[in-house]
Amino acid sequence: MKLHLNGRELTVDEALAEKRLIEYLREELDLTGAKNACDIGACGACTILIDDEPLKICLKRVKDVAGHRLLTIEGLAEPDGTLHPLQQAFVDAGAIQCGFCTPGMVLTAHAFLRKNPTPTREQIRTAIGHNLCRCTGYQQIIDAIAAAAVAYRDRETANGLVSPPS
């Protein structure tokens, strides 16, 4: 069975096909960014991206994502360790307190911003509504995502992917 994880193709032993994906990532691959919190798909701490869409993986088996593209928080930063602009925005805005929800929040926001480069604060609030945070009150998280939206647009403009705003 093949997985496409963080830009690499992995061959997974068939004996692990029934293992919960969250356990496979954490225990077999030592990718501990996604957290196992509620076990019912409610909190979002286990969120990763599957084919560029946020998915809570605590209820998924390894076999459920075979052949799909997976991105964990560990795959978002640059190979040299430089933080992705969204990760840096979370740091700069003080949106990381205990950090437990942060990987799921960041990946959910990343998928959202790729589809909606000019979000309102209300759209941001709605986009992260399925990810729970018990520490921040969400204001710093929304600030971080709003700041990252500007960084995303600036980066795409610099790369010639979009025209600068007039």
N, CA and C atoms as an extended XYZ file, in Angstrom:
498
Properties=species:S:1:pos:R:3:atomname:S:1:resname:S:1:resid:I:1 pbc="F F F"
N         0.849       -1.164        0.000 N   MET     1
C         0.000        0.000        0.000 CA  MET     1
C         0.904        1.239        0.000 C   MET     1
N         0.520        2.245       -0.763 N   LYS     2
C         1.321        3.469       -0.893 CA  LYS     2
C         0.611        4.650       -0.239 C   LYS     2
N         1.402        5.467        0.433 N   LEU     3
C         0.949        6.759        0.950 CA  LEU     3
C         1.859        7.823        0.373 C   LEU     3
N         1.300        8.965        0.076 N   HIS     4
C         2.077       10.120       -0.375 CA  HIS     4
C         2.047       11.119        0.783 C   HIS     4
N         3.116       11.139        1.551 N   LEU     5
C         3.154       11.890        2.802 CA  LEU     5
C         4.223       12.967        2.755 C   LEU     5
N         3.797       14.203        2.912 N   ASN     6
C         4.726       15.337        2.970 CA  ASN     6
C         5.694       15.342        1.789 C   ASN     6
N         5.154       15.031        0.607 N   GLY     7
C         5.950       15.082       -0.607 CA  GLY     7
C         6.775       13.840       -0.897 C   GLY     7
N         6.655       12.820       -0.059 N   ARG     8
C         7.401       11.571       -0.277 CA  ARG     8
C         6.417       10.421       -0.439 C   ARG     8
N         6.816        9.436       -1.196 N   GLU     9
C         5.987        8.234       -1.314 CA  GLU     9
C         6.492        7.195       -0.324 C   GLU     9
N         5.568        6.642        0.440 N   LEU    10
C         5.906        5.613        1.422 CA  LEU    10
C         5.195        4.318        1.067 C   LEU    10
N         5.870        3.217        1.279 N   THR    11
C         5.236        1.909        1.177 CA  THR    11
C         4.906        1.467        2.592 C   THR    11
N         3.642        1.139        2.810 N   VAL    12
C         3.171        0.765        4.138 CA  VAL    12
C         2.906       -0.734        4.165 C   VAL    12
N         3.402       -1.382        5.182 N   ASP    13
C         3.169       -2.809        5.377 CA  ASP    13
C         1.656       -3.046        5.490 C   ASP    13
N         1.153       -4.013        4.752 N   GLU    14
C        -0.287       -4.328        4.766 CA  GLU    14
C        -0.784       -4.660        6.176 C   GLU    14
N         0.095       -5.141        7.027 N   ALA    15
C        -0.297       -5.464        8.401 CA  ALA    15
C        -0.731       -4.219        9.171 C   ALA    15
N        -0.350       -3.047        8.677 N   LEU    16
C        -0.705       -1.793        9.344 CA  LEU    16
C        -1.932       -1.121        8.728 C   LEU    16
N        -2.540       -1.740        7.743 N   ALA    17
C        -3.664       -1.132        7.021 CA  ALA    17
C        -4.835       -0.777        7.926 C   ALA    17
N        -5.079       -1.576        8.948 N   GLU    18
C        -6.214       -1.348        9.849 CA  GLU    18
C        -5.877       -0.417       11.013 C   GLU    18
N        -4.619       -0.066       11.150 N   LYS    19
C        -4.205        0.814       12.248 CA  LYS    19
C        -4.820        2.193       12.044 C   LYS    19
N        -5.202        2.827       13.141 N   ARG    20
C        -5.714        4.194       13.026 CA  ARG    20
C        -4.597        5.087       12.498 C   ARG    20
N        -4.952        5.973       11.578 N   LEU    21
C        -3.962        6.828       10.937 CA  LEU    21
C        -3.222        7.689       11.952 C   LEU    21
N        -3.918        8.216       12.928 N   ILE    22
C        -3.270        9.054       13.949 CA  ILE    22
C        -2.190        8.247       14.676 C   ILE    22
N        -2.472        6.997       14.980 N   GLU    23
C        -1.494        6.149       15.665 CA  GLU    23
C        -0.334        5.795       14.738 C   GLU    23
N        -0.635        5.532       13.480 N   TYR    24
C         0.420        5.217       12.519 CA  TYR    24
C         1.391        6.389       12.400 C   TYR    24
N         0.862        7.594       12.221 N   LEU    25
C         1.742        8.759       12.077 CA  LEU    25
C         2.583        8.974       13.326 C   LEU    25
N         1.949        8.897       14.484 N   ARG    26
C         2.636        9.199       15.735 CA  ARG    26
C         3.590        8.077       16.163 C   ARG    26
N         3.134        6.838       16.066 N   GLU    27
C         3.912        5.717       16.604 CA  GLU    27
C         4.901        5.122       15.608 C   GLU    27
N         4.515        5.007       14.363 N   GLU    28
C         5.374        4.366       13.366 CA  GLU    28
C         6.325        5.352       12.695 C   GLU    28
N         5.854        6.593       12.486 N   LEU    29
C         6.660        7.572       11.749 CA  LEU    29
C         7.200        8.694       12.625 C   LEU    29
N         6.814        8.720       13.896 N   ASP    30
C         7.243        9.757       14.837 CA  ASP    30
C         6.853       11.158       14.361 C   ASP    30
N         5.721       11.257       13.682 N   LEU    31
C         5.154       12.555       13.293 CA  LEU    31
C         4.083       12.875       14.327 C   LEU    31
N         4.454       13.671       15.320 N   THR    32
C         3.601       13.863       16.491 CA  THR    32
C         2.845       15.186       16.489 C   THR    32
N         2.861       15.901       15.380 N   GLY    33
C         2.136       17.172       15.315 CA  GLY    33
C         0.643       16.991       15.487 C   GLY    33
N         0.052       16.058       14.763 N   ALA    34
C        -1.374       15.766       14.920 CA  ALA    34
C        -1.568       15.117       16.287 C   ALA    34
N        -2.544       15.606       17.022 N   LYS    35
C        -2.765       15.128       18.388 CA  LYS    35
C        -3.983       14.213       18.449 C   LYS    35
N        -3.910       13.234       19.333 N   ASN    36
C        -5.025       12.329       19.577 CA  ASN    36
C        -5.719       12.816       20.836 C   ASN    36
N        -6.844       13.506       20.671 N   ALA    37
C        -7.479       14.139       21.820 CA  ALA    37
C        -8.850       13.554       22.142 C   ALA    37
N        -9.787       13.645       21.215 N   CYS    38
C       -11.166       13.286       21.545 CA  CYS    38
C       -11.577       11.891       21.086 C   CYS    38
N       -10.922       11.370       20.074 N   ASP    39
C       -11.254       10.054       19.505 CA  ASP    39
C       -12.643        9.970       18.882 C   ASP    39
N       -13.302       11.111       18.669 N   ILE    40
C       -14.624       11.086       18.029 CA  ILE    40
C       -14.724       12.073       16.864 C   ILE    40
N       -13.614       12.645       16.454 N   GLY    41
C       -13.625       13.554       15.312 CA  GLY    41
C       -14.263       14.895       15.593 C   GLY    41
N       -14.249       15.325       16.849 N   ALA    42
C       -14.943       16.558       17.204 CA  ALA    42
C       -14.033       17.762       17.421 C   ALA    42
N       -12.800       17.564       17.865 N   CYS    43
C       -12.003       18.701       18.337 CA  CYS    43
C       -11.073       19.310       17.297 C   CYS    43
N       -10.648       18.540       16.315 N   GLY    44
C        -9.761       19.060       15.276 CA  GLY    44
C        -8.283       18.989       15.595 C   GLY    44
N        -7.909       18.512       16.769 N   ALA    45
C        -6.486       18.435       17.117 CA  ALA    45
C        -5.738       17.431       16.237 C   ALA    45
N        -6.466       16.510       15.631 N   CYS    46
C        -5.850       15.480       14.786 CA  CYS    46
C        -5.872       15.847       13.303 C   CYS    46
N        -6.233       17.066       12.969 N   THR    47
C        -6.400       17.460       11.570 CA  THR    47
C        -5.083       17.461       10.806 C   THR    47
N        -5.123       16.827        9.628 N   ILE    48
C        -4.060       16.949        8.635 CA  ILE    48
C        -4.755       17.254        7.307 C   ILE    48
N        -3.992       17.471        6.249 N   LEU    49
C        -4.597       17.687        4.938 CA  LEU    49
C        -4.505       16.405        4.122 C   LEU    49
N        -5.616       16.027        3.547 N   ILE    50
C        -5.699       14.894        2.631 CA  ILE    50
C        -6.149       15.476        1.294 C   ILE    50
N        -5.300       15.375        0.283 N   ASP    51
C        -5.596       15.972       -1.025 CA  ASP    51
C        -5.998       17.440       -0.874 C   ASP    51
N        -5.260       18.155       -0.039 N   ASP    52
C        -5.418       19.592        0.203 CA  ASP    52
C        -6.673       19.966        0.986 C   ASP    52
N        -7.366       19.002        1.549 N   GLU    53
C        -8.562       19.269        2.352 CA  GLU    53
C        -8.310       18.852        3.794 C   GLU    53
N        -8.741       19.674        4.770 N   PRO    54
C        -8.564       19.281        6.168 CA  PRO    54
C        -9.418       18.054        6.496 C   PRO    54
N        -8.815       17.130        7.211 N   LEU    55
C        -9.526       15.927        7.615 CA  LEU    55
C        -9.079       15.552        9.023 C   LEU    55
N       -10.066       15.300        9.875 N   LYS    56
C        -9.784       14.826       11.226 CA  LYS    56
C        -9.503       13.332       11.121 C   LYS    56
N        -8.322       12.936       11.510 N   ILE    57
C        -7.877       11.571       11.218 CA  ILE    57
C        -8.003       10.592       12.374 C   ILE    57
N        -8.557       11.007       13.499 N   CYS    58
C        -8.641       10.076       14.628 CA  CYS    58
C        -9.580        8.909       14.342 C   CYS    58
N       -10.468        9.057       13.374 N   LEU    59
C       -11.405        7.986       13.038 CA  LEU    59
C       -11.052        7.267       11.742 C   LEU    59
N        -9.941        7.649       11.113 N   LYS    60
C        -9.540        7.060        9.835 CA  LYS    60
C        -8.503        5.964       10.047 C   LYS    60
N        -8.551        4.968        9.194 N   ARG    61
C        -7.558        3.902        9.172 CA  ARG    61
C        -6.523        4.228        8.100 C   ARG    61
N        -5.361        3.648        8.203 N   VAL    62
C        -4.312        3.865        7.204 CA  VAL    62
C        -4.844        3.522        5.817 C   VAL    62
N        -5.553        2.430        5.700 N   LYS    63
C        -6.064        1.996        4.391 CA  LYS    63
C        -7.014        3.015        3.770 C   LYS    63
N        -7.663        3.838        4.591 N   ASP    64
C        -8.619        4.828        4.085 CA  ASP    64
C        -7.955        5.922        3.263 C   ASP    64
N        -6.661        6.127        3.452 N   VAL    65
C        -5.973        7.227        2.763 CA  VAL    65
C        -4.920        6.732        1.775 C   VAL    65
N        -4.912        5.443        1.522 N   ALA    66
C        -3.953        4.887        0.556 CA  ALA    66
C        -4.149        5.565       -0.794 C   ALA    66
N        -3.045        5.968       -1.402 N   GLY    67
C        -3.085        6.607       -2.709 CA  GLY    67
C        -3.389        8.090       -2.683 C   GLY    67
N        -3.694        8.641       -1.526 N   HIS    68
C        -3.992       10.070       -1.397 CA  HIS    68
C        -2.745       10.841       -0.972 C   HIS    68
N        -2.776       12.159       -1.175 N   ARG    69
C        -1.690       13.040       -0.737 CA  ARG    69
C        -1.995       13.516        0.679 C   ARG    69
N        -1.066       13.277        1.584 N   LEU    70
C        -1.215       13.692        2.971 CA  LEU    70
C        -0.180       14.761        3.292 C   LEU    70
N        -0.612       15.761        4.038 N   LEU    71
C         0.308       16.788        4.522 CA  LEU    71
C         0.080       16.956        6.010 C   LEU    71
N         1.139       16.742        6.788 N   THR    72
C         1.091       16.985        8.227 CA  THR    72
C         1.794       18.312        8.503 C   THR    72
N         1.677       18.774        9.715 N   ILE    73
C         2.322       20.036       10.083 CA  ILE    73
C         3.832       19.947        9.876 C   ILE    73
N         4.390       18.762       10.043 N   GLU    74
C         5.830       18.592        9.850 CA  GLU    74
C         6.246       18.829        8.402 C   GLU    74
N         5.325       18.666        7.472 N   GLY    75
C         5.626       18.860        6.057 CA  GLY    75
C         5.363       20.260        5.549 C   GLY    75
N         4.840       21.143        6.410 N   LEU    76
C         4.505       22.497        5.963 CA  LEU    76
C         5.723       23.416        5.941 C   LEU    76
N         6.589       23.287        6.914 N   ALA    77
C         7.791       24.128        6.967 CA  ALA    77
C         8.741       23.756        5.833 C   ALA    77
N         9.685       24.627        5.567 N   GLU    78
C        10.698       24.364        4.541 CA  GLU    78
C        11.633       23.250        5.025 C   GLU    78
N        12.270       22.541        4.104 N   PRO    79
C        13.191       21.461        4.503 CA  PRO    79
C        14.312       21.925        5.436 C   PRO    79
N        14.711       23.194        5.324 N   ASP    80
C        15.780       23.698        6.193 CA  ASP    80
C        15.273       24.122        7.566 C   ASP    80
N        13.959       23.938        7.809 N   GLY    81
C        13.387       24.291        9.101 CA  GLY    81
C        12.756       25.664        9.155 C   GLY    81
N        12.904       26.453        8.100 N   THR    82
C        12.270       27.767        8.056 CA  THR    82
C        10.761       27.585        8.120 C   THR    82
N        10.140       28.325        9.026 N   LEU    83
C         8.697       28.200        9.174 CA  LEU    83
C         7.972       28.695        7.933 C   LEU    83
N         6.864       28.061        7.635 N   HIS    84
C         5.951       28.508        6.591 CA  HIS    84
C         5.375       29.861        7.049 C   HIS    84
N         5.013       30.756        6.139 N   PRO    85
C         4.467       32.059        6.542 CA  PRO    85
C         3.282       31.962        7.510 C   PRO    85
N         2.450       30.960        7.365 N   LEU    86
C         1.321       30.809        8.284 CA  LEU    86
C         1.808       30.416        9.676 C   LEU    86
N         2.768       29.517        9.740 N   GLN    87
C         3.337       29.153       11.037 CA  GLN    87
C         3.978       30.373       11.696 C   GLN    87
N         4.709       31.157       10.910 N   GLN    88
C         5.353       32.355       11.445 CA  GLN    88
C         4.317       33.363       11.920 C   GLN    88
N         3.212       33.480       11.192 N   ALA    89
C         2.145       34.397       11.598 CA  ALA    89
C         1.552       33.978       12.942 C   ALA    89
N         1.418       32.685       13.176 N   PHE    90
C         0.918       32.212       14.472 CA  PHE    90
C         1.888       32.608       15.588 C   PHE    90
N         3.174       32.461       15.342 N   VAL    91
C         4.179       32.859       16.331 CA  VAL    91
C         4.095       34.362       16.577 C   VAL    91
N         4.100       35.141       15.502 N   ASP    92
C         4.114       36.600       15.610 CA  ASP    92
C         2.873       37.151       16.307 C   ASP    92
N         1.716       36.514       16.105 N   ALA    93
C         0.464       37.000       16.688 CA  ALA    93
C         0.236       36.471       18.102 C   ALA    93
N         1.137       35.649       18.604 N   GLY    94
C         0.939       35.067       19.933 CA  GLY    94
C        -0.223       34.085       19.951 C   GLY    94
N        -0.450       33.415       18.817 N   ALA    95
C        -1.586       32.503       18.689 CA  ALA    95
C        -1.272       31.098       19.189 C   ALA    95
N        -0.087       30.924       19.739 N   ILE    96
C         0.297       29.611       20.262 CA  ILE    96
C         0.437       29.759       21.770 C   ILE    96
N        -0.435       29.095       22.496 N   GLN    97
C        -0.269       29.102       23.940 CA  GLN    97
C         0.174       27.716       24.373 C   GLN    97
N        -0.749       26.810       24.603 N   CYS    98
C        -0.294       25.457       24.962 CA  CYS    98
C         0.191       24.712       23.721 C   CYS    98
N        -0.283       25.101       22.539 N   GLY    99
C         0.171       24.509       21.289 CA  GLY    99
C        -0.532       23.232       20.879 C   GLY    99
N        -1.411       22.720       21.709 N   PHE   100
C        -2.049       21.439       21.419 CA  PHE   100
C        -2.898       21.498       20.153 C   PHE   100
N        -3.664       22.558       19.975 N   CYS   101
C        -4.551       22.670       18.813 CA  CYS   101
C        -3.848       23.250       17.594 C   CYS   101
N        -2.675       23.820       17.783 N   THR   102
C        -2.019       24.605       16.737 CA  THR   102
C        -1.806       23.861       15.423 C   THR   102
N        -1.282       22.643       15.408 N   PRO   103
C        -1.087       21.985       14.109 CA  PRO   103
C        -2.374       21.860       13.296 C   PRO   103
N        -3.456       21.453       13.940 N   GLY   104
C        -4.734       21.334       13.240 CA  GLY   104
C        -5.266       22.673       12.773 C   GLY   104
N        -5.107       23.696       13.614 N   MET   105
C        -5.537       25.052       13.233 CA  MET   105
C        -4.751       25.541       12.025 C   MET   105
N        -3.442       25.373       12.068 N   VAL   106
C        -2.584       25.864       10.985 CA  VAL   106
C        -2.933       25.170        9.672 C   VAL   106
N        -3.094       23.866        9.700 N   LEU   107
C        -3.395       23.148        8.459 CA  LEU   107
C        -4.790       23.474        7.937 C   LEU   107
N        -5.754       23.625        8.835 N   THR   108
C        -7.095       24.033        8.413 CA  THR   108
C        -7.037       25.411        7.772 C   THR   108
N        -6.305       26.326        8.396 N   ALA   109
C        -6.169       27.684        7.856 CA  ALA   109
C        -5.426       27.677        6.523 C   ALA   109
N        -4.418       26.841        6.404 N   HIS   110
C        -3.655       26.752        5.152 CA  HIS   110
C        -4.569       26.340        3.990 C   HIS   110
N        -5.369       25.315        4.197 N   ALA   111
C        -6.296       24.869        3.149 CA  ALA   111
C        -7.299       25.971        2.821 C   ALA   111
N        -7.786       26.644        3.846 N   PHE   112
C        -8.757       27.724        3.660 CA  PHE   112
C        -8.158       28.878        2.861 C   PHE   112
N        -6.958       29.316        3.229 N   LEU   113
C        -6.344       30.464        2.550 CA  LEU   113
C        -5.979       30.160        1.106 C   LEU   113
N        -5.693       28.934        0.810 N   ARG   114
C        -5.389       28.585       -0.589 CA  ARG   114
C        -6.624       28.735       -1.468 C   ARG   114
N        -7.802       28.592       -0.882 N   LYS   115
C        -9.052       28.746       -1.634 CA  LYS   115
C        -9.623       30.153       -1.525 C   LYS   115
N        -9.291       30.843       -0.453 N   ASN   116
C        -9.879       32.150       -0.180 CA  ASN   116
C        -8.767       33.117        0.236 C   ASN   116
N        -8.085       33.730       -0.725 N   PRO   117
C        -6.929       34.571       -0.395 CA  PRO   117
C        -7.273       35.927        0.227 C   PRO   117
N        -8.531       36.319        0.200 N   THR   118
C        -8.923       37.613        0.776 CA  THR   118
C       -10.095       37.430        1.740 C   THR   118
N        -9.896       36.670        2.796 N   PRO   119
C       -11.016       36.372        3.692 CA  PRO   119
C       -11.349       37.529        4.628 C   PRO   119
N       -12.613       37.574        5.017 N   THR   120
C       -13.019       38.472        6.098 CA  THR   120
C       -12.731       37.756        7.419 C   THR   120
N       -12.767       38.513        8.498 N   ARG   121
C       -12.546       37.903        9.807 CA  ARG   121
C       -13.652       36.887       10.122 C   ARG   121
N       -14.856       37.179        9.681 N   GLU   122
C       -15.963       36.246        9.914 CA  GLU   122
C       -15.765       34.952        9.126 C   GLU   122
N       -15.276       35.057        7.906 N   GLN   123
C       -14.985       33.850        7.121 CA  GLN   123
C       -13.882       33.023        7.782 C   GLN   123
N       -12.892       33.698        8.328 N   ILE   124
C       -11.823       32.989        9.047 CA  ILE   124
C       -12.409       32.263       10.248 C   ILE   124
N       -13.233       32.966       11.009 N   ARG   125
C       -13.855       32.367       12.200 CA  ARG   125
C       -14.654       31.114       11.811 C   ARG   125
N       -15.402       31.207       10.726 N   THR   126
C       -16.187       30.059       10.261 CA  THR   126
C       -15.274       28.915        9.819 C   THR   126
N       -14.214       29.245        9.108 N   ALA   127
C       -13.300       28.220        8.580 CA  ALA   127
C       -12.653       27.397        9.686 C   ALA   127
N       -12.339       28.026       10.802 N   ILE   128
C       -11.684       27.302       11.898 CA  ILE   128
C       -12.676       26.826       12.952 C   ILE   128
N       -13.955       26.969       12.662 N   GLY   129
C       -15.000       26.648       13.628 CA  GLY   129
C       -15.047       25.206       14.091 C   GLY   129
N       -14.445       24.304       13.340 N   HIS   130
C       -14.446       22.891       13.732 CA  HIS   130
C       -13.174       22.500       14.480 C   HIS   130
N       -12.334       23.481       14.771 N   ASN   131
C       -11.108       23.243       15.532 CA  ASN   131
C       -11.250       23.943       16.875 C   ASN   131
N       -11.154       23.194       17.938 N   LEU   132
C       -11.334       23.759       19.272 CA  LEU   132
C       -10.013       24.213       19.872 C   LEU   132
N       -10.059       25.369       20.541 N   CYS   133
C        -8.922       25.880       21.296 CA  CYS   133
C        -9.443       26.303       22.655 C   CYS   133
N        -8.847       25.796       23.691 N   ARG   134
C        -9.304       26.123       25.036 CA  ARG   134
C        -8.469       27.225       25.692 C   ARG   134
N        -7.446       27.711       24.996 N   CYS   135
C        -6.519       28.662       25.613 CA  CYS   135
C        -6.674       30.103       25.137 C   CYS   135
N        -6.851       30.317       23.851 N   THR   136
C        -6.636       31.657       23.298 CA  THR   136
C        -7.864       32.524       23.171 C   THR   136
N        -9.047       31.956       23.151 N   GLY   137
C       -10.217       32.758       22.863 CA  GLY   137
C       -10.318       33.088       21.381 C   GLY   137
N        -9.450       32.522       20.577 N   TYR   138
C        -9.463       32.585       19.113 CA  TYR   138
C        -9.010       33.911       18.515 C   TYR   138
N        -8.983       34.995       19.263 N   GLN   139
C        -8.657       36.296       18.669 CA  GLN   139
C        -7.265       36.308       18.040 C   GLN   139
N        -6.266       35.813       18.770 N   GLN   140
C        -4.911       35.782       18.216 CA  GLN   140
C        -4.817       34.842       17.015 C   GLN   140
N        -5.587       33.768       17.035 N   ILE   141
C        -5.587       32.831       15.904 CA  ILE   141
C        -6.149       33.520       14.666 C   ILE   141
N        -7.247       34.229       14.832 N   ILE   142
C        -7.849       34.962       13.710 CA  ILE   142
C        -6.889       36.040       13.220 C   ILE   142
N        -6.241       36.742       14.145 N   ASP   143
C        -5.239       37.754       13.754 CA  ASP   143
C        -4.123       37.117       12.928 C   ASP   143
N        -3.653       35.955       13.356 N   ALA   144
C        -2.566       35.266       12.649 CA  ALA   144
C        -2.990       34.874       11.242 C   ALA   144
N        -4.183       34.345       11.106 N   ILE   145
C        -4.658       33.907        9.791 CA  ILE   145
C        -4.870       35.104        8.876 C   ILE   145
N        -5.395       36.197        9.423 N   ALA   146
C        -5.575       37.412        8.613 CA  ALA   146
C        -4.223       37.942        8.134 C   ALA   146
N        -3.229       37.942        9.007 N   ALA   147
C        -1.886       38.396        8.615 CA  ALA   147
C        -1.282       37.453        7.579 C   ALA   147
N        -1.493       36.169        7.757 N   ALA   148
C        -0.959       35.194        6.802 CA  ALA   148
C        -1.606       35.348        5.433 C   ALA   148
N        -2.870       35.737        5.395 N   ALA   149
C        -3.544       35.936        4.105 CA  ALA   149
C        -2.798       36.978        3.282 C   ALA   149
N        -2.347       38.034        3.933 N   VAL   150
C        -1.567       39.069        3.238 CA  VAL   150
C        -0.244       38.483        2.761 C   VAL   150
N         0.416       37.716        3.612 N   ALA   151
C         1.696       37.096        3.230 CA  ALA   151
C         1.507       36.134        2.060 C   ALA   151
N         0.419       35.371        2.061 N   TYR   152
C         0.136       34.451        0.950 CA  TYR   152
C        -0.018       35.238       -0.345 C   TYR   152
N        -0.810       36.318       -0.292 N   ARG   153
C        -1.034       37.128       -1.503 CA  ARG   153
C         0.266       37.751       -1.975 C   ARG   153
N         1.073       38.262       -1.046 N   ASP   154
C         2.359       38.865       -1.417 CA  ASP   154
C         3.270       37.833       -2.073 C   ASP   154
N         3.305       36.630       -1.522 N   ARG   155
C         4.163       35.576       -2.064 CA  ARG   155
C         3.692       35.155       -3.457 C   ARG   155
N         2.394       35.015       -3.638 N   GLU   156
C         1.871       34.625       -4.948 CA  GLU   156
C         2.097       35.726       -5.972 C   GLU   156
N         1.969       36.989       -5.556 N   THR   157
C         2.226       38.105       -6.460 CA  THR   157
C         3.696       38.103       -6.871 C   THR   157
N         4.591       37.895       -5.900 N   ALA   158
C         6.031       37.874       -6.187 CA  ALA   158
C         6.397       36.724       -7.126 C   ALA   158
N         5.675       35.615       -7.012 N   ASN   159
C         5.944       34.456       -7.870 CA  ASN   159
C         5.207       34.529       -9.205 C   ASN   159
N         4.473       35.637       -9.436 N   GLY   160
C         3.761       35.810      -10.695 CA  GLY   160
C         2.515       34.961      -10.826 C   GLY   160
N         2.014       34.439       -9.701 N   LEU   161
C         0.834       33.585       -9.761 CA  LEU   161
C        -0.454       34.389       -9.789 C   LEU   161
N        -0.416       35.593       -9.227 N   VAL   162
C        -1.582       36.478       -9.266 CA  VAL   162
C        -1.102       37.884       -9.565 C   VAL   162
N        -2.000       38.693      -10.054 N   SER   163
C        -1.666       40.094      -10.305 CA  SER   163
C        -1.788       40.865       -9.010 C   SER   163
N        -0.925       41.866       -8.803 N   PRO   164
C        -1.042       42.659       -7.587 CA  PRO   164
C        -2.355       43.420       -7.588 C   PRO   164
N        -2.916       43.676       -6.389 N   PRO   165
C        -4.165       44.432       -6.326 CA  PRO   165
C        -3.961       45.836       -6.876 C   PRO   165
N        -5.010       46.375       -7.523 N   SER   166
C        -4.878       47.729       -8.081 CA  SER   166
C        -5.454       48.755       -7.148 C   SER   166
